[in-house]
Amino acid sequence: MLPVLDPLLHSELRLAVMSILVGVESVDFTFIREQTGASAGNLSVQIDKLSAAGYIEVEKGFRGKIPRTVCRITPQGVAALGGYVEALRAYLRI
């Protein structure tokens, strides 16, 4: 029987966000938006979903007078992404 794919990570944009975050300590919203090509509104919704699941942490603040949102992956997020990758590997072994 094939493993269940995490539906939260089975979204192209959410998977892209997690893939970016797993390789860095933290990154700002603008960088993620530029790398994914997503609209600010859609990206914001997807980041909220990942944050609500505990997969990422979001820190909002300011750099001078400019608002800044910084994201980082959590240990739970690293584990979830690893599990997702392993599940995909099981599909590819068939």
N, CA and C atoms as an extended XYZ file, in Angstrom:
282
Properties=species:S:1:pos:R:3:atomname:S:1:resname:S:1:resid:I:1 pbc="F F F"
N         0.842       -1.178        0.000 N   MET     1
C         0.000        0.000        0.000 CA  MET     1
C         0.890        1.246        0.000 C   MET     1
N         0.522        2.206       -0.794 N   LEU     2
C         1.296        3.434       -0.900 CA  LEU     2
C         1.031        4.359        0.286 C   LEU     2
N         2.056        5.078        0.719 N   PRO     3
C         1.860        6.011        1.833 CA  PRO     3
C         1.006        7.201        1.412 C   PRO     3
N         0.359        7.802        2.384 N   VAL     4
C        -0.454        8.987        2.129 CA  VAL     4
C         0.475       10.193        2.015 C   VAL     4
N         0.250       11.009        0.987 N   LEU     5
C         1.015       12.243        0.824 CA  LEU     5
C         0.376       13.332        1.673 C   LEU     5
N         1.186       14.043        2.420 N   ASP     6
C         0.711       15.134        3.263 CA  ASP     6
C        -0.011       16.150        2.381 C   ASP     6
N        -1.327       16.316        2.532 N   PRO     7
C        -2.066       17.230        1.658 CA  PRO     7
C        -1.609       18.686        1.789 C   PRO     7
N        -1.072       19.045        2.934 N   LEU     8
C        -0.591       20.410        3.118 CA  LEU     8
C         0.635       20.674        2.246 C   LEU     8
N         1.467       19.661        2.070 N   LEU     9
C         2.676       19.822        1.261 CA  LEU     9
C         2.465       19.445       -0.202 C   LEU     9
N         1.307       18.910       -0.510 N   HIS    10
C         1.038       18.464       -1.878 CA  HIS    10
C         0.568       19.609       -2.773 C   HIS    10
N         0.651       20.813       -2.289 N   SER    11
C         0.361       22.022       -3.063 CA  SER    11
C         1.683       22.537       -3.631 C   SER    11
N         1.693       22.890       -4.898 N   GLU    12
C         2.922       23.333       -5.546 CA  GLU    12
C         3.567       24.519       -4.828 C   GLU    12
N         2.776       25.523       -4.478 N   LEU    13
C         3.342       26.710       -3.839 CA  LEU    13
C         3.830       26.420       -2.426 C   LEU    13
N         3.058       25.671       -1.643 N   ARG    14
C         3.494       25.355       -0.283 CA  ARG    14
C         4.748       24.479       -0.300 C   ARG    14
N         4.817       23.552       -1.245 N   LEU    15
C         6.012       22.724       -1.387 CA  LEU    15
C         7.211       23.579       -1.779 C   LEU    15
N         7.007       24.551       -2.655 N   ALA    16
C         8.086       25.458       -3.053 CA  ALA    16
C         8.582       26.269       -1.857 C   ALA    16
N         7.664       26.777       -1.049 N   VAL    17
C         8.046       27.549        0.137 CA  VAL    17
C         8.880       26.684        1.070 C   VAL    17
N         8.425       25.480        1.334 N   MET    18
C         9.156       24.584        2.229 CA  MET    18
C        10.517       24.227        1.656 C   MET    18
N        10.593       24.025        0.358 N   SER    19
C        11.860       23.681       -0.293 CA  SER    19
C        12.859       24.821       -0.178 C   SER    19
N        12.382       26.041       -0.268 N   ILE    20
C        13.252       27.203       -0.095 CA  ILE    20
C        13.735       27.283        1.350 C   ILE    20
N        12.810       27.136        2.287 N   LEU    21
C        13.142       27.322        3.698 CA  LEU    21
C        14.045       26.236        4.270 C   LEU    21
N        13.970       25.028        3.739 N   VAL    22
C        14.767       23.941        4.300 CA  VAL    22
C        16.260       24.174        4.086 C   VAL    22
N        16.618       24.999        3.111 N   GLY    23
C        18.028       25.220        2.817 CA  GLY    23
C        18.629       26.479        3.418 C   GLY    23
N        17.851       27.217        4.203 N   VAL    24
C        18.336       28.479        4.773 CA  VAL    24
C        17.924       28.572        6.236 C   VAL    24
N        18.573       29.480        6.964 N   GLU    25
C        18.178       29.699        8.359 CA  GLU    25
C        16.843       30.434        8.415 C   GLU    25
N        16.728       31.496        7.627 N   SER    26
C        15.487       32.250        7.513 CA  SER    26
C        15.548       33.067        6.228 C   SER    26
N        14.393       33.502        5.780 N   VAL    27
C        14.333       34.278        4.540 CA  VAL    27
C        13.118       35.191        4.605 C   VAL    27
N        13.193       36.323        3.924 N   ASP    28
C        12.060       37.240        3.991 CA  ASP    28
C        11.036       36.950        2.895 C   ASP    28
N         9.846       37.440        3.139 N   PHE    29
C         8.685       37.219        2.284 CA  PHE    29
C         8.975       37.616        0.843 C   PHE    29
N         9.641       38.745        0.658 N   THR    30
C         9.915       39.242       -0.693 CA  THR    30
C        10.758       38.249       -1.480 C   THR    30
N        11.756       37.665       -0.847 N   PHE    31
C        12.600       36.675       -1.520 CA  PHE    31
C        11.769       35.473       -1.950 C   PHE    31
N        10.924       34.975       -1.064 N   ILE    32
C        10.078       33.823       -1.404 CA  ILE    32
C         9.157       34.184       -2.567 C   ILE    32
N         8.561       35.368       -2.520 N   ARG    33
C         7.668       35.796       -3.599 CA  ARG    33
C         8.411       35.856       -4.928 C   ARG    33
N         9.614       36.407       -4.917 N   GLU    34
C        10.405       36.501       -6.148 CA  GLU    34
C        10.788       35.121       -6.673 C   GLU    34
N        11.150       34.209       -5.790 N   GLN    35
C        11.573       32.872       -6.206 CA  GLN    35
C        10.418       32.026       -6.732 C   GLN    35
N         9.237       32.213       -6.168 N   THR    36
C         8.091       31.393       -6.566 CA  THR    36
C         7.262       32.027       -7.670 C   THR    36
N         7.348       33.340       -7.825 N   GLY    37
C         6.513       34.030       -8.811 CA  GLY    37
C         5.062       34.152       -8.377 C   GLY    37
N         4.797       33.880       -7.113 N   ALA    38
C         3.422       33.935       -6.598 CA  ALA    38
C         3.027       35.380       -6.313 C   ALA    38
N         1.737       35.616       -6.339 N   SER    39
C         1.251       36.936       -5.930 CA  SER    39
C         1.410       37.064       -4.418 C   SER    39
N         1.523       38.281       -3.940 N   ALA    40
C         1.685       38.514       -2.504 CA  ALA    40
C         0.504       37.949       -1.722 C   ALA    40
N        -0.704       38.135       -2.232 N   GLY    41
C        -1.886       37.655       -1.537 CA  GLY    41
C        -1.925       36.141       -1.433 C   GLY    41
N        -1.672       35.448       -2.531 N   ASN    42
C        -1.691       33.986       -2.522 CA  ASN    42
C        -0.583       33.447       -1.631 C   ASN    42
N         0.611       34.018       -1.735 N   LEU    43
C         1.717       33.562       -0.912 CA  LEU    43
C         1.407       33.764        0.568 C   LEU    43
N         0.815       34.876        0.909 N   SER    44
C         0.457       35.159        2.298 CA  SER    44
C        -0.497       34.098        2.848 C   SER    44
N        -1.480       33.718        2.054 N   VAL    45
C        -2.445       32.687        2.475 CA  VAL    45
C        -1.733       31.359        2.702 C   VAL    45
N        -0.840       30.989        1.789 N   GLN    46
C        -0.147       29.700        1.898 CA  GLN    46
C         0.821       29.689        3.081 C   GLN    46
N         1.488       30.807        3.333 N   ILE    47
C         2.371       30.911        4.493 CA  ILE    47
C         1.562       30.802        5.777 C   ILE    47
N         0.390       31.400        5.818 N   ASP    48
C        -0.483       31.282        6.996 CA  ASP    48
C        -0.856       29.826        7.259 C   ASP    48
N        -1.146       29.065        6.200 N   LYS    49
C        -1.502       27.652        6.354 CA  LYS    49
C        -0.333       26.847        6.904 C   LYS    49
N         0.875       27.099        6.378 N   LEU    50
C         2.058       26.387        6.864 CA  LEU    50
C         2.360       26.759        8.306 C   LEU    50
N         2.162       28.017        8.647 N   SER    51
C         2.389       28.482       10.011 CA  SER    51
C         1.378       27.861       10.972 C   SER    51
N         0.115       27.815       10.579 N   ALA    52
C        -0.933       27.234       11.430 CA  ALA    52
C        -0.670       25.751       11.703 C   ALA    52
N        -0.039       25.073       10.744 N   ALA    53
C         0.276       23.655       10.917 CA  ALA    53
C         1.535       23.452       11.758 C   ALA    53
N         2.244       24.526       12.055 N   GLY    54
C         3.474       24.416       12.828 CA  GLY    54
C         4.691       24.076       11.987 C   GLY    54
N         4.560       24.126       10.674 N   TYR    55
C         5.670       23.789        9.778 CA  TYR    55
C         6.670       24.933        9.624 C   TYR    55
N         6.200       26.166        9.791 N   ILE    56
C         7.095       27.312        9.697 CA  ILE    56
C         6.762       28.303       10.805 C   ILE    56
N         7.725       29.165       11.107 N   GLU    57
C         7.508       30.281       12.023 CA  GLU    57
C         7.579       31.555       11.212 C   GLU    57
N         6.713       32.503       11.534 N   VAL    58
C         6.655       33.773       10.828 CA  VAL    58
C         6.890       34.893       11.833 C   VAL    58
N         7.823       35.741       11.518 N   GLU    59
C         8.136       36.880       12.381 CA  GLU    59
C         7.899       38.159       11.593 C   GLU    59
N         7.002       38.993       12.098 N   LYS    60
C         6.703       40.261       11.433 CA  LYS    60
C         7.362       41.390       12.212 C   LYS    60
N         7.940       42.311       11.470 N   GLY    61
C         8.611       43.435       12.101 CA  GLY    61
C         8.849       44.533       11.080 C   GLY    61
N         9.814       45.357       11.366 N   PHE    62
C        10.140       46.468       10.478 CA  PHE    62
C        11.645       46.547       10.290 C   PHE    62
N        12.055       46.933        9.109 N   ARG    63
C        13.433       47.319        8.828 CA  ARG    63
C        13.359       48.800        8.551 C   ARG    63
N        13.703       49.583        9.555 N   GLY    64
C        13.450       51.016        9.460 CA  GLY    64
C        11.953       51.226        9.518 C   GLY    64
N        11.404       51.863        8.489 N   LYS    65
C         9.955       52.082        8.422 CA  LYS    65
C         9.262       51.102        7.483 C   LYS    65
N        10.029       50.178        6.927 N   ILE    66
C         9.481       49.238        5.945 CA  ILE    66
C         9.078       47.941        6.653 C   ILE    66
N         7.828       47.499        6.472 N   PRO    67
C         7.403       46.227        7.069 CA  PRO    67
C         8.232       45.071        6.505 C   PRO    67
N         8.518       44.094        7.363 N   ARG    68
C         9.314       42.942        6.937 CA  ARG    68
C         8.758       41.692        7.590 C   ARG    68
N         8.548       40.664        6.782 N   THR    69
C         8.093       39.372        7.266 CA  THR    69
C         9.192       38.356        6.990 C   THR    69
N         9.622       37.663        8.040 N   VAL    70
C        10.693       36.669        7.918 CA  VAL    70
C        10.116       35.304        8.267 C   VAL    70
N        10.461       34.298        7.456 N   CYS    71
C         9.977       32.933        7.669 CA  CYS    71
C        11.146       32.000        7.922 C   CYS    71
N        10.905       30.994        8.762 N   ARG    72
C        11.901       29.948        8.986 CA  ARG    72
C        11.157       28.637        9.192 C   ARG    72
N        11.776       27.562        8.770 N   ILE    73
C        11.171       26.245        8.926 CA  ILE    73
C        11.394       25.760       10.353 C   ILE    73
N        10.441       25.034       10.892 N   THR    74
C        10.538       24.482       12.240 CA  THR    74
C        11.039       23.034       12.164 C   THR    74
N        11.472       22.476       13.283 N   PRO    75
C        11.829       21.052       13.277 CA  PRO    75
C        10.655       20.174       12.806 C   PRO    75
N         9.454       20.538       13.194 N   GLN    76
C         8.259       19.802       12.734 CA  GLN    76
C         8.130       19.904       11.214 C   GLN    76
N         8.428       21.076       10.662 N   GLY    77
C         8.372       21.262        9.221 CA  GLY    77
C         9.427       20.458        8.490 C   GLY    77
N        10.635       20.399        9.062 N   VAL    78
C        11.705       19.593        8.461 CA  VAL    78
C        11.282       18.124        8.435 C   VAL    78
N        10.708       17.646        9.530 N   ALA    79
C        10.253       16.253        9.603 CA  ALA    79
C         9.131       15.989        8.603 C   ALA    79
N         8.198       16.918        8.496 N   ALA    80
C         7.079       16.744        7.563 CA  ALA    80
C         7.576       16.717        6.119 C   ALA    80
N         8.502       17.597        5.789 N   LEU    81
C         9.047       17.626        4.435 CA  LEU    81
C         9.829       16.344        4.147 C   LEU    81
N        10.597       15.886        5.118 N   GLY    82
C        11.324       14.627        4.949 CA  GLY    82
C        10.380       13.454        4.728 C   GLY    82
N         9.299       13.415        5.493 N   GLY    83
C         8.300       12.360        5.319 CA  GLY    83
C         7.628       12.424        3.963 C   GLY    83
N         7.377       13.633        3.501 N   TYR    84
C         6.754       13.820        2.192 CA  TYR    84
C         7.683       13.313        1.086 C   TYR    84
N         8.953       13.649        1.189 N   VAL    85
C         9.931       13.202        0.192 CA  VAL    85
C        10.032       11.678        0.200 C   VAL    85
N        10.059       11.078        1.377 N   GLU    86
C        10.112        9.614        1.465 CA  GLU    86
C         8.859        8.978        0.864 C   GLU    86
N         7.710        9.573        1.084 N   ALA    87
C         6.464        9.053        0.503 CA  ALA    87
C         6.532        9.130       -1.020 C   ALA    87
N         7.052       10.225       -1.556 N   LEU    88
C         7.198       10.343       -3.001 CA  LEU    88
C         8.153        9.290       -3.546 C   LEU    88
N         9.210        9.019       -2.813 N   ARG    89
C        10.154        7.978       -3.245 CA  ARG    89
C         9.464        6.617       -3.323 C   ARG    89
N         8.557        6.355       -2.395 N   ALA    90
C         7.814        5.082       -2.417 CA  ALA    90
C         6.970        5.002       -3.687 C   ALA    90
N         6.378        6.115       -4.095 N   TYR    91
C         5.592        6.135       -5.328 CA  TYR    91
C         6.476        5.860       -6.539 C   TYR    91
N         7.687        6.381       -6.517 N   LEU    92
C         8.586        6.258       -7.663 CA  LEU    92
C         9.192        4.866       -7.764 C   LEU    92
N         9.180        4.112       -6.679 N   ARG    93
C         9.745        2.752       -6.694 CA  ARG    93
C         8.797        1.736       -7.334 C   ARG    93
N         7.588        2.106       -7.570 N   ILE    94
C         6.603        1.156       -8.126 CA  ILE    94
C         6.944        0.835       -9.563 C   ILE    94
